[in-house]
Amino acid sequence: MRRENQSSMSEFLLLGLPIQTEQQGIFFALFLGMYLTTVLGNLLIILLIRLDPRLHTPMYFFLSHLAFSDVCFSSVTVPKMLMNMQTQDQSISYAGCIAQMYFFIFFTVLDDFLLTSMAYDRYVAICHPLHYTTIMREGLCTLLVTVSWILSSANALCHTLFLTQLSFCADNTIPHFFCDFGALLSLSCSDTSFNELLLFTVGLAVITLPLTCILVSYGHIGATILKVPSTKGICKALSTCGSHLSVVSLYYGTIIGLYFVPSSSTSSSKDIISSVMYTVVTPLLNPFIYSLRNRDMKGALEKLFHKASVLSQ
């Protein structure tokens, strides 16, 4: 695999997390617990939304898709990382690496668009409450989610197709725990200037444009809230978008820290830690944010537990 002038690569080696060998067992148990909690927590959100008629609203429709996306997003990288930690086999096939990179980009961008759709929903609910049911009809919600899936797939496919045109030479070692797009570009012995330009322009667009829409939506929401004369009305308005704001802050905070804050060539460990925050911790926290900060979700959860306890008696 390390022969010079190799034009095709059959496998890559993932170096994984920068942890000592004797600590592998502890971190394996920690990340396995976090992954299982992420999957079960997000699947519970989907189940509650489907079972409780009170949650059959546009906001929870978008939330169910976000929860599903988080399950898939976490499953793209964490199981392979856990398997490598357990077996000490760091290899990943070329096809597997390309597929992992595709789905990583896909679900990253999908989360981005879904959060933007949720921000628009909150904007309509607070700024145009009398026209909410007319504007946020089922057809529009389905259209927003469908467009989100299509654009995310097109963006990931675009990067993947152009990456497969590159040649990889001597070094097949990726200093990461998953097939990061930037790490793969650095291993190529082809001219990657077009790929880097594509990454910068398209990547910047799919991050900054949705973020701008979210900021504009919350700008209008803030202006509307300030016009509410009663403190109770302000609290009620804030409670409807508090969970979404928390998730948006967590999501974009980790992305900006990972991809937009300049890092030196010696800070690969810092980049890996930031990636762990983004790929493992963020999907883990989303269910807790929406269940602990949301009255409707807590009510649906209590109702589900009550039914379960009745049936078990």
DAMO-V269277 format. One record per backbone hydrogen bond with DSSP energy under -1.0 kcal/mol. CO is the residue of the C=O (numbers start at 0). NH is the residue of the N-H. E is the energy in kcal/mol with one decimal. If there is no record, write none. Layout:
# DAMO-V269277
{{CO/NH/E} {CO/NH/E}}
This chain:
# DAMO-V269277
{{9/93/-2.1} {11/91/-2.4} {12/173/-3.4} {16/18/-2.2} {19/22/-1.2} {20/23/-1.4} {22/26/-2.2} {23/27/-2.5} {24/28/-2.2} {25/29/-2.2} {26/30/-2.7} {27/31/-2.3} {28/32/-2.2} {29/33/-2.2} {30/34/-2.5} {31/35/-2.5} {32/36/-2.2} {33/37/-2.2} {34/38/-2.5} {35/39/-2.7} {36/40/-2.7} {37/41/-2.2} {38/42/-2.3} {39/43/-2.1} {40/44/-1.7} {41/45/-2.0} {42/46/-2.3} {43/47/-2.8} {44/48/-2.3} {45/49/-1.9} {46/50/-2.2} {47/51/-2.4} {51/54/-1.7} {52/55/-1.6} {54/56/-1.8} {56/60/-1.9} {57/61/-2.4} {58/62/-2.0} {59/63/-2.1} {60/64/-1.3} {61/65/-2.3} {62/66/-2.7} {63/67/-2.0} {64/68/-2.4} {65/69/-2.3} {66/70/-1.9} {67/71/-2.1} {68/72/-2.9} {69/73/-2.4} {70/74/-1.8} {71/75/-1.0} {73/77/-2.1} {76/80/-2.0} {77/81/-2.8} {78/82/-2.4} {79/83/-2.3} {80/84/-2.0} {81/85/-2.0} {82/86/-2.7} {83/87/-1.8} {89/13/-3.2} {91/11/-3.2} {92/96/-2.6} {93/97/-2.4} {94/98/-2.5} {95/99/-2.4} {96/100/-2.4} {97/101/-2.4} {98/102/-2.4} {99/103/-2.1} {100/104/-2.3} {101/105/-2.6} {102/106/-2.6} {103/107/-1.6} {104/108/-2.4} {105/109/-2.2} {106/110/-2.0} {107/111/-1.5} {108/112/-2.3} {109/113/-2.5} {110/114/-2.4} {111/115/-1.5} {112/116/-2.2} {113/117/-2.2} {114/118/-1.8} {115/119/-2.1} {116/120/-2.0} {117/121/-2.1} {118/122/-2.1} {119/123/-2.4} {120/124/-2.3} {121/125/-2.0} {122/126/-2.8} {123/127/-1.7} {130/134/-2.7} {131/135/-2.9} {134/136/-1.7} {136/140/-2.0} {137/141/-2.4} {138/142/-2.1} {139/143/-2.6} {140/144/-2.1} {141/145/-2.6} {142/146/-2.7} {143/147/-1.9} {144/148/-2.2} {145/149/-2.4} {146/150/-2.8} {147/151/-2.0} {148/152/-2.2} {149/153/-2.5} {150/154/-2.4} {151/155/-2.3} {152/156/-2.6} {153/157/-2.2} {154/158/-1.9} {155/159/-2.3} {156/160/-2.7} {157/161/-1.7} {158/162/-1.7} {159/163/-2.0} {162/165/-1.8} {166/188/-2.0} {171/12/-2.7} {173/14/-2.5} {173/175/-2.6} {175/15/-2.6} {177/179/-1.8} {179/183/-2.1} {180/184/-2.0} {181/185/-1.8} {191/195/-2.6} {192/196/-2.2} {193/197/-2.7} {194/198/-2.6} {195/199/-2.3} {196/200/-2.8} {197/201/-2.1} {198/202/-1.0} {199/203/-1.7} {200/204/-2.0} {201/205/-2.6} {203/207/-3.1} {204/208/-1.9} {206/210/-1.7} {207/211/-2.6} {208/212/-2.3} {209/213/-2.5} {210/214/-2.6} {211/215/-2.7} {212/216/-2.4} {213/217/-2.5} {214/218/-1.7} {215/219/-2.2} {216/220/-2.2} {217/221/-2.5} {218/222/-2.1} {219/223/-2.2} {220/224/-2.6} {221/225/-2.1} {224/227/-1.5} {229/233/-1.6} {230/234/-2.5} {231/235/-2.2} {232/236/-2.1} {233/237/-2.6} {234/238/-2.2} {237/241/-1.1} {240/244/-2.4} {241/245/-1.9} {242/246/-2.2} {243/247/-2.7} {244/248/-2.5} {245/249/-2.2} {246/250/-2.9} {247/251/-2.8} {248/252/-1.8} {249/253/-1.7} {250/254/-1.8} {251/255/-2.6} {252/256/-2.0} {253/257/-1.7} {254/258/-3.1} {255/259/-1.5} {255/260/-1.2} {263/266/-1.5} {266/270/-2.0} {267/271/-2.2} {268/272/-2.2} {269/273/-2.3} {270/274/-2.1} {271/275/-2.2} {272/276/-2.1} {273/277/-1.9} {274/278/-3.3} {275/279/-2.4} {275/280/-1.7} {276/281/-2.1} {279/283/-1.0} {280/284/-2.2} {281/285/-1.6} {284/288/-2.5} {285/289/-2.3} {286/290/-2.0} {287/291/-2.6} {288/292/-1.5} {293/297/-2.1} {294/298/-2.3} {295/299/-2.4} {296/300/-2.3} {297/301/-2.4} {298/302/-2.1} {299/303/-2.0} {300/304/-2.4} {301/305/-2.3} {302/306/-2.1} {303/307/-2.3} {304/308/-2.3} {305/309/-2.1} {306/310/-2.4} {307/311/-1.7}}
